[in-house]
Amino acid sequence: KIVFIDTWDNAILLAEKEVIRLYNKENPDGKVKTINQAYGGFNRGQKRAAELLNNMIDRLQNVGVKVDVIMHVKNKSIVDVTTEKEYDQLTADASQTYFNAIKMNFDVIAVGYIDREIVTQKTGRKDIKNNDITKQTVKSETRKIKFRDTGYAIDAGGRLKYIVEEVPFEADEFINAITDALKKEAERR
């Protein structure tokens, strides 16, 4: 048996409402309205919500129900601590507190994305300085699933050591990638 949580973003909202309810029940004289006010702030309310979500997953798995999570994604700007240069990363559309909580408990963190080849084309027009005006156009696009990204542009990963980096976005390809990685793990033990 398996349960898909679609989407994790909605589960987070429910967990935050529950944290606020629990906090207000424990503190009837100091009620709060937001997750940031619960349990003294400083991300403590969010950490409590992440605990509730992980406890829910644990309870389901303890009775034999596998849990998988679907999340939305977003671009996030990150500053490299060594070079101080900024780069973009495709990651979960959830705060790092919630994403880290889920990353710790799952063997596979895969990201579905569209890989586009973008080319610069001349428009045939000139600007006021007589330079060619160009535009960016999509030459091709391919749907893919990324399991591991060595370039850190996509926040994917997990515990499966022998999983391929990416596959086409197709059910059979996804299943084969997971199955092959698990078989290789078993052979190495």
Accessible surface in RSA format (square Angstrom, percent):
REM  Atomic radii and reference values for relative SASA: ProtOr
REM  Chains: A
REM  Algorithm: Lee & Richards
REM  Probe-radius: 1.40
REM  Slices: 20
REM RES _ NUM      All-atoms   Total-Side   Main-Chain    Non-polar    All polar
REM                ABS   REL    ABS   REL    ABS   REL    ABS   REL    ABS   REL
RES LYS A   1   202.97  99.0 147.51  90.5  55.46 132.0 103.23  92.9  99.74 106.2
RES ILE A   2    88.19  50.2  63.69  47.5  24.50  59.0  63.69  45.9  24.50  66.5
RES VAL A   3    58.22  38.3  54.73  49.5   3.49   8.4  58.22  50.6   0.00   0.0
RES PHE A   4   116.81  58.4  93.85  58.1  22.96  59.7  93.85  56.9  22.96  65.7
RES ILE A   5    23.89  13.6  20.35  15.2   3.53   8.5  23.89  17.2   0.00   0.0
RES ASP A   6   101.68  71.2  66.97  66.7  34.71  82.1  17.07  40.2  84.61  84.4
RES THR A   7    13.38   9.5  12.03  12.2   1.35   3.2  11.56  15.5   1.82   2.8
RES TRP A   8     1.78   0.7   1.78   0.9   0.00   0.0   1.78   0.9   0.00   0.0
RES ASP A   9    31.30  21.9  27.41  27.3   3.89   9.2  22.92  53.9   8.38   8.4
RES ASN A  10    81.36  56.1  80.62  77.9   0.74   1.8  21.77  52.4  59.59  57.6
RES ALA A  11    11.93  11.0   8.06  12.4   3.87   8.8  10.36  14.6   1.57   4.2
RES ILE A  12    13.17   7.5  13.17   9.8   0.00   0.0  13.17   9.5   0.00   0.0
RES LEU A  13   101.17  56.3 100.21  71.7   0.96   2.4 100.32  70.5   0.85   2.3
RES LEU A  14   120.82  67.3 115.73  82.8   5.09  12.8 116.03  81.5   4.79  12.9
RES ALA A  15     8.00   7.4   2.08   3.2   5.92  13.5   7.51  10.6   0.48   1.3
RES GLU A  16    31.30  18.0  31.30  23.7   0.00   0.0   4.46   8.6  26.84  21.9
RES LYS A  17   142.68  69.6 136.07  83.5   6.61  15.7  84.81  76.3  57.87  61.6
RES GLU A  18    60.24  34.6  57.87  43.8   2.37   5.7  27.54  53.3  32.70  26.7
RES VAL A  19     0.00   0.0   0.00   0.0   0.00   0.0   0.00   0.0   0.00   0.0
RES ILE A  20    32.25  18.4  32.25  24.0   0.00   0.0  32.25  23.2   0.00   0.0
RES ARG A  21   122.30  51.4 115.74  59.0   6.56  15.6  71.33  97.5  50.98  30.9
RES LEU A  22    34.44  19.2  34.26  24.5   0.18   0.5  34.30  24.1   0.14   0.4
RES TYR A  23    37.04  17.3  37.04  21.1   0.00   0.0   6.90   5.2  30.14  37.2
RES ASN A  24    26.09  18.0  24.80  24.0   1.30   3.1   8.76  21.1  17.33  16.8
RES LYS A  25   149.17  72.8 121.94  74.8  27.23  64.8  83.17  74.9  66.00  70.3
RES GLU A  26   109.16  62.7  77.78  58.8  31.38  74.7  45.54  88.1  63.62  51.9
RES ASN A  27    49.48  34.1  44.98  43.5   4.51  10.8   9.29  22.4  40.19  38.8
RES PRO A  28    89.10  64.9  74.63  68.0  14.47  52.6  74.63  61.6  14.47  89.9
RES ASP A  29   150.60 105.5 112.46 111.9  38.14  90.2  42.01  98.9 108.59 108.3
RES GLY A  30    39.26  48.4   0.00   N/A  39.26  48.4  33.30  91.4   5.96  13.3
RES LYS A  31   141.41  69.0 110.34  67.7  31.06  74.0  54.52  49.1  86.88  92.5
RES VAL A  32    18.63  12.3  12.34  11.2   6.30  15.2  14.66  12.7   3.97  10.8
RES LYS A  33   184.58  90.0 160.82  98.7  23.76  56.6 107.70  96.9  76.88  81.9
RES THR A  34    65.23  46.4  61.74  62.6   3.49   8.3  62.19  83.5   3.04   4.6
RES ILE A  35    19.22  10.9  17.21  12.8   2.01   4.8  17.21  12.4   2.01   5.5
RES ASN A  36    95.76  66.0  86.75  83.8   9.01  21.7  25.45  61.2  70.31  68.0
RES GLN A  37    96.19  53.8  82.03  60.0  14.15  33.7  31.04  66.1  65.15  49.4
RES ALA A  38     0.00   0.0   0.00   0.0   0.00   0.0   0.00   0.0   0.00   0.0
RES TYR A  39    55.70  26.0  44.64  25.4  11.06  28.8  50.27  37.8   5.42   6.7
RES GLY A  40    49.00  60.4   0.00   N/A  49.00  60.4  35.99  98.8  13.00  29.1
RES GLY A  41    10.12  12.5   0.00   N/A  10.12  12.5   9.74  26.7   0.38   0.8
RES PHE A  42   180.21  90.2 146.73  90.9  33.48  87.1 159.89  96.9  20.33  58.2
RES ASN A  43    57.02  39.3  48.44  46.8   8.58  20.7  19.62  47.2  37.40  36.2
RES ARG A  44   122.84  51.6 118.38  60.3   4.47  10.6  36.46  49.8  86.38  52.4
RES GLY A  45     0.24   0.3   0.00   N/A   0.24   0.3   0.00   0.0   0.24   0.5
RES GLN A  46    22.64  12.7  22.64  16.5   0.00   0.0   3.95   8.4  18.69  14.2
RES LYS A  47   112.76  55.0 110.66  67.9   2.10   5.0  59.38  53.4  53.39  56.9
RES ARG A  48    69.36  29.1  68.27  34.8   1.09   2.6  20.26  27.7  49.10  29.8
RES ALA A  49     0.00   0.0   0.00   0.0   0.00   0.0   0.00   0.0   0.00   0.0
RES ALA A  50     7.36   6.8   6.89  10.6   0.46   1.1   7.36  10.4   0.00   0.0
RES GLU A  51    91.16  52.3  88.05  66.6   3.11   7.4  34.77  67.3  56.38  46.0
RES LEU A  52    39.30  21.9  34.90  25.0   4.40  11.1  35.23  24.7   4.07  11.0
RES LEU A  53     9.03   5.0   8.43   6.0   0.60   1.5   9.03   6.3   0.00   0.0
RES ASN A  54    24.35  16.8  23.96  23.2   0.39   0.9  12.00  28.9  12.35  11.9
RES ASN A  55    67.43  46.5  66.52  64.3   0.91   2.2  11.37  27.4  56.06  54.2
RES MET A  56    52.00  26.9  51.81  34.3   0.19   0.5  17.69  15.0  34.31  45.5
RES ILE A  57     3.14   1.8   3.14   2.3   0.00   0.0   3.14   2.3   0.00   0.0
RES ASP A  58    70.42  49.3  68.86  68.5   1.55   3.7  19.37  45.6  51.04  50.9
RES ARG A  59   153.04  64.3 147.94  75.4   5.10  12.1  72.11  98.6  80.92  49.0
RES LEU A  60    49.52  27.6  49.00  35.1   0.52   1.3  49.52  34.8   0.00   0.0
RES GLN A  61    73.12  40.9  55.29  40.4  17.83  42.5  21.65  46.1  51.47  39.0
RES ASN A  62   126.77  87.4  90.67  87.6  36.10  86.9  26.40  63.5 100.37  97.0
RES VAL A  63   115.16  75.8  82.32  74.5  32.85  79.1  91.53  79.5  23.63  64.1
RES GLY A  64    54.95  67.8   0.00   N/A  54.95  67.8  35.96  98.7  18.98  42.5
RES VAL A  65    21.66  14.3  21.01  19.0   0.65   1.6  21.58  18.8   0.07   0.2
RES LYS A  66   100.63  49.1  96.90  59.5   3.72   8.9  78.33  70.5  22.30  23.8
RES VAL A  67     0.00   0.0   0.00   0.0   0.00   0.0   0.00   0.0   0.00   0.0
RES ASP A  68    41.67  29.2  41.63  41.4   0.04   0.1   8.44  19.9  33.23  33.1
RES VAL A  69    32.41  21.3   3.86   3.5  28.55  68.8   3.86   3.4  28.55  77.4
RES ILE A  70    76.57  43.6  73.30  54.6   3.26   7.9  76.57  55.1   0.00   0.0
RES MET A  71    45.15  23.4  22.44  14.9  22.71  54.1  21.38  18.2  23.77  31.5
RES HIS A  72   101.35  55.4  97.60  67.8   3.74   9.6  69.64  71.8  31.71  36.9
RES VAL A  73    66.90  44.0  46.24  41.9  20.66  49.8  46.24  40.2  20.66  56.0
RES LYS A  74    78.68  38.4  70.77  43.4   7.92  18.8  40.18  36.2  38.50  41.0
RES ASN A  75   110.81  76.4  84.19  81.4  26.62  64.1  19.69  47.4  91.12  88.1
RES LYS A  76    68.55  33.4  64.22  39.4   4.33  10.3  45.49  40.9  23.06  24.6
RES SER A  77    67.43  57.0  41.36  55.2  26.07  60.1  20.45  43.5  46.99  65.8
RES ILE A  78    41.24  23.5  37.86  28.2   3.37   8.1  41.24  29.7   0.00   0.0
RES VAL A  79    85.27  56.1  70.81  64.1  14.46  34.8  70.81  61.5  14.46  39.2
RES ASP A  80    45.42  31.8  42.02  41.8   3.39   8.0   9.65  22.7  35.77  35.7
RES VAL A  81   142.00  93.4 114.10 103.3  27.91  67.2 120.05 104.3  21.95  59.5
RES THR A  82   118.67  84.4  88.61  89.8  30.06  71.6  68.75  92.3  49.92  75.5
RES THR A  83    81.78  58.2  57.03  57.8  24.75  59.0  61.07  82.0  20.72  31.3
RES GLU A  84   140.95  80.9 119.10  90.1  21.85  52.0  32.20  62.3 108.75  88.8
RES LYS A  85   148.50  72.4 144.17  88.5   4.33  10.3  91.83  82.7  56.68  60.4
RES GLU A  86   119.44  68.6  87.99  66.6  31.45  74.9  25.91  50.1  93.53  76.4
RES TYR A  87    85.39  39.9  78.10  44.4   7.30  19.0  62.72  47.1  22.67  27.9
RES ASP A  88    85.85  60.1  70.75  70.4  15.10  35.7  20.55  48.4  65.30  65.1
RES GLN A  89    20.58  11.5  20.03  14.6   0.55   1.3   0.55   1.2  20.03  15.2
RES LEU A  90    35.95  20.0  34.40  24.6   1.56   3.9  34.40  24.2   1.56   4.2
RES THR A  91     3.77   2.7   3.43   3.5   0.35   0.8   2.55   3.4   1.23   1.9
RES ALA A  92     6.89   6.3   2.70   4.2   4.19   9.5   3.81   5.4   3.09   8.2
RES ASP A  93    65.11  45.6  55.30  55.0   9.81  23.2   1.04   2.5  64.07  63.9
RES ALA A  94    15.85  14.6   1.85   2.9  14.00  31.9  11.35  16.0   4.50  11.9
RES SER A  95    56.36  47.6  39.88  53.2  16.48  38.0  49.03 104.4   7.33  10.3
RES GLN A  96    71.85  40.2  64.88  47.4   6.97  16.6  46.54  99.1  25.31  19.2
RES THR A  97    29.86  21.2  17.98  18.2  11.87  28.3  14.27  19.2  15.58  23.6
RES TYR A  98     6.52   3.0   6.22   3.5   0.30   0.8   6.52   4.9   0.00   0.0
RES PHE A  99     7.81   3.9   7.81   4.8   0.00   0.0   7.81   4.7   0.00   0.0
RES ASN A 100    63.98  44.1  63.10  61.0   0.88   2.1  21.51  51.8  42.47  41.1
RES ALA A 101    10.47   9.6   7.72  11.9   2.75   6.2   9.90  13.9   0.57   1.5
RES ILE A 102     2.11   1.2   2.11   1.6   0.00   0.0   2.11   1.5   0.00   0.0
RES LYS A 103    72.52  35.4  60.44  37.1  12.09  28.8  38.26  34.4  34.26  36.5
RES MET A 104   125.62  65.1 111.73  73.9  13.88  33.1  82.49  70.1  43.13  57.1
RES ASN A 105    62.33  43.0  39.29  38.0  23.04  55.5  10.10  24.3  52.23  50.5
RES PHE A 106    15.12   7.6  13.22   8.2   1.91   5.0  14.65   8.9   0.48   1.4
RES ASP A 107    74.50  52.2  69.20  68.9   5.30  12.5  13.26  31.2  61.24  61.1
RES VAL A 108    39.07  25.7  23.39  21.2  15.68  37.8  23.94  20.8  15.13  41.0
RES ILE A 109    23.38  13.3  21.25  15.8   2.13   5.1  23.38  16.8   0.00   0.0
RES ALA A 110    40.40  37.1  10.63  16.4  29.77  67.7  10.75  15.1  29.65  78.5
RES VAL A 111    10.65   7.0   8.32   7.5   2.33   5.6  10.65   9.3   0.00   0.0
RES GLY A 112    34.42  42.5   0.00   N/A  34.42  42.5   8.52  23.4  25.91  58.0
RES TYR A 113    36.02  16.8  24.79  14.1  11.23  29.2  28.53  21.4   7.50   9.2
RES ILE A 114    73.93  42.1  56.13  41.8  17.81  42.9  56.13  40.4  17.81  48.3
RES ASP A 115    58.43  40.9  52.82  52.6   5.61  13.3   4.51  10.6  53.92  53.8
RES ARG A 116   115.13  48.3  91.36  46.6  23.77  56.6  16.19  22.1  98.95  60.0
RES GLU A 117    84.12  48.3  76.94  58.2   7.18  17.1  36.97  71.5  47.14  38.5
RES ILE A 118    99.22  56.5  70.14  52.3  29.08  70.1  70.14  50.5  29.08  78.9
RES VAL A 119    42.52  28.0  38.44  34.8   4.08   9.8  42.52  36.9   0.00   0.0
RES THR A 120    82.12  58.4  52.57  53.3  29.55  70.4  34.15  45.9  47.97  72.5
RES GLN A 121    84.73  47.4  80.14  58.6   4.59  10.9  21.74  46.3  62.99  47.8
RES LYS A 122   148.61  72.5 122.05  74.9  26.55  63.2  74.94  67.4  73.67  78.5
RES THR A 123    46.17  32.8  12.78  13.0  33.40  79.6  19.80  26.6  26.37  39.9
RES GLY A 124    75.36  92.9   0.00   N/A  75.36  92.9  41.51 113.9  33.84  75.8
RES ARG A 125   150.27  63.1 144.95  73.9   5.32  12.7  64.76  88.5  85.51  51.8
RES LYS A 126   113.89  55.6  89.14  54.7  24.75  58.9  58.55  52.7  55.34  58.9
RES ASP A 127    58.81  41.2  44.46  44.3  14.34  33.9  26.87  63.2  31.93  31.8
RES ILE A 128   179.22 102.0 139.91 104.2  39.31  94.7 147.91 106.5  31.31  85.0
RES LYS A 129   160.81  78.5 135.34  83.0  25.48  60.7  86.91  78.2  73.91  78.7
RES ASN A 130   107.40  74.1  95.70  92.5  11.70  28.2  28.05  67.5  79.35  76.7
RES ASN A 131    81.86  56.4  78.08  75.5   3.78   9.1  21.26  51.2  60.60  58.6
RES ASP A 132    60.52  42.4  38.60  38.4  21.92  51.8   8.68  20.4  51.84  51.7
RES ILE A 133    54.56  31.0  50.62  37.7   3.94   9.5  54.56  39.3   0.00   0.0
RES THR A 134    67.12  47.7  45.17  45.8  21.95  52.3  19.99  26.8  47.14  71.3
RES LYS A 135   111.37  54.3 104.74  64.3   6.63  15.8  56.98  51.3  54.39  57.9
RES GLN A 136   119.82  67.0  93.49  68.3  26.33  62.7  51.92 110.5  67.89  51.5
RES THR A 137    35.58  25.3  30.88  31.3   4.70  11.2  33.53  45.0   2.05   3.1
RES VAL A 138    76.80  50.5  49.25  44.6  27.55  66.4  49.25  42.8  27.55  74.7
RES LYS A 139   140.01  68.3 106.45  65.3  33.56  79.9  65.08  58.6  74.92  79.8
RES SER A 140    54.15  45.8  45.86  61.2   8.29  19.1  41.70  88.8  12.45  17.4
RES GLU A 141    98.05  56.3  70.12  53.1  27.93  66.5  24.29  47.0  73.76  60.2
RES THR A 142    68.55  48.8  63.96  64.8   4.59  10.9  40.75  54.7  27.80  42.0
RES ARG A 143   136.51  57.3 129.30  65.9   7.22  17.2  50.45  68.9  86.06  52.2
RES LYS A 144    42.91  20.9  42.91  26.3   0.00   0.0  17.41  15.7  25.49  27.2
RES ILE A 145    14.52   8.3  14.52  10.8   0.00   0.0  14.52  10.5   0.00   0.0
RES LYS A 146    18.45   9.0  18.45  11.3   0.00   0.0   1.88   1.7  16.58  17.7
RES PHE A 147     0.82   0.4   0.48   0.3   0.34   0.9   0.48   0.3   0.34   1.0
RES ARG A 148    70.08  29.4  70.08  35.7   0.00   0.0  42.01  57.4  28.07  17.0
RES ASP A 149    19.56  13.7  10.75  10.7   8.82  20.8   0.00   0.0  19.56  19.5
RES THR A 150   102.61  73.0  81.94  83.1  20.67  49.3  65.15  87.5  37.46  56.6
RES GLY A 151    57.74  71.2   0.00   N/A  57.74  71.2  34.91  95.8  22.83  51.1
RES TYR A 152   149.79  69.9 149.30  84.9   0.49   1.3 102.22  76.8  47.57  58.6
RES ALA A 153    53.56  49.2  49.84  76.9   3.72   8.5  50.66  71.3   2.90   7.7
RES ILE A 154    19.35  11.0  17.09  12.7   2.26   5.5  17.09  12.3   2.26   6.1
RES ASP A 155    22.35  15.7  20.11  20.0   2.24   5.3   2.23   5.3  20.11  20.1
RES ALA A 156    20.75  19.1   0.00   0.0  20.75  47.2   2.03   2.9  18.72  49.6
RES GLY A 157    14.73  18.2   0.00   N/A  14.73  18.2  11.94  32.8   2.80   6.3
RES GLY A 158    37.60  46.4   0.00   N/A  37.60  46.4  10.73  29.5  26.86  60.2
RES ARG A 159   135.35  56.8 109.50  55.8  25.84  61.5  63.37  86.6  71.98  43.6
RES LEU A 160    13.66   7.6  13.40   9.6   0.26   0.7  13.40   9.4   0.26   0.7
RES LYS A 161   147.91  72.2 124.69  76.5  23.22  55.3  81.60  73.4  66.31  70.6
RES TYR A 162    56.19  26.2  42.50  24.2  13.68  35.6  36.20  27.2  19.99  24.6
RES ILE A 163    16.70   9.5   4.32   3.2  12.38  29.8   4.61   3.3  12.08  32.8
RES VAL A 164    68.16  44.9  60.31  54.6   7.85  18.9  67.73  58.9   0.42   1.2
RES GLU A 165    70.65  40.6  62.40  47.2   8.25  19.7  24.53  47.4  46.12  37.7
RES GLU A 166    57.39  32.9  40.88  30.9  16.50  39.3  17.59  34.0  39.80  32.5
RES VAL A 167    14.54   9.6  11.07  10.0   3.46   8.3  14.54  12.6   0.00   0.0
RES PRO A 168    60.76  44.3  59.90  54.6   0.86   3.1  60.42  49.9   0.34   2.1
RES PHE A 169    85.57  42.8  70.52  43.7  15.05  39.2  70.52  42.8  15.05  43.1
RES GLU A 170   101.47  58.3  94.28  71.3   7.19  17.1  35.77  69.2  65.70  53.6
RES ALA A 171    74.01  68.0  56.76  87.6  17.24  39.2  63.96  90.1  10.05  26.6
RES ASP A 172   104.14  72.9 101.48 101.0   2.65   6.3  26.51  62.4  77.62  77.4
RES GLU A 173    63.46  36.4  62.85  47.5   0.61   1.5   1.49   2.9  61.98  50.6
RES PHE A 174    76.96  38.5  76.96  47.7   0.00   0.0  76.96  46.7   0.00   0.0
RES ILE A 175   101.56  57.8  98.63  73.5   2.93   7.1 101.45  73.1   0.11   0.3
RES ASN A 176    80.59  55.6  80.02  77.3   0.56   1.4  15.80  38.0  64.78  62.6
RES ALA A 177     7.12   6.5   0.53   0.8   6.59  15.0   5.27   7.4   1.85   4.9
RES ILE A 178    34.86  19.8  34.86  26.0   0.00   0.0  34.86  25.1   0.00   0.0
RES THR A 179    51.28  36.5  49.36  50.0   1.93   4.6  36.23  48.7  15.05  22.8
RES ASP A 180    70.67  49.5  69.01  68.7   1.66   3.9  15.81  37.2  54.86  54.7
RES ALA A 181     0.64   0.6   0.19   0.3   0.45   1.0   0.21   0.3   0.43   1.1
RES LEU A 182    94.35  52.5  90.09  64.5   4.25  10.7  90.41  63.5   3.94  10.6
RES LYS A 183   122.13  59.6 117.73  72.2   4.40  10.5  72.84  65.6  49.30  52.5
RES LYS A 184    86.73  42.3  86.73  53.2   0.00   0.0  42.87  38.6  43.87  46.7
RES GLU A 185    28.70  16.5  28.43  21.5   0.27   0.6  11.93  23.1  16.77  13.7
RES ALA A 186    71.13  65.4  50.63  78.1  20.50  46.6  56.73  79.9  14.40  38.2
RES GLU A 187   127.66  73.3  92.08  69.7  35.57  84.7  46.00  89.0  81.65  66.7
RES ARG A 188   150.41  63.2 114.41  58.3  36.00  85.7  42.40  57.9 108.02  65.5
RES ARG A 189   226.51  95.1 161.67  82.4  64.84 154.4  87.94 120.2 138.57  84.0
END  Absolute sums over single chains surface
CHAIN  1 A    12954.6      10612.9       2341.7       6954.9       5999.7
END  Absolute sums over all chains
TOTAL         12954.6      10612.9       2341.7       6954.9       5999.7
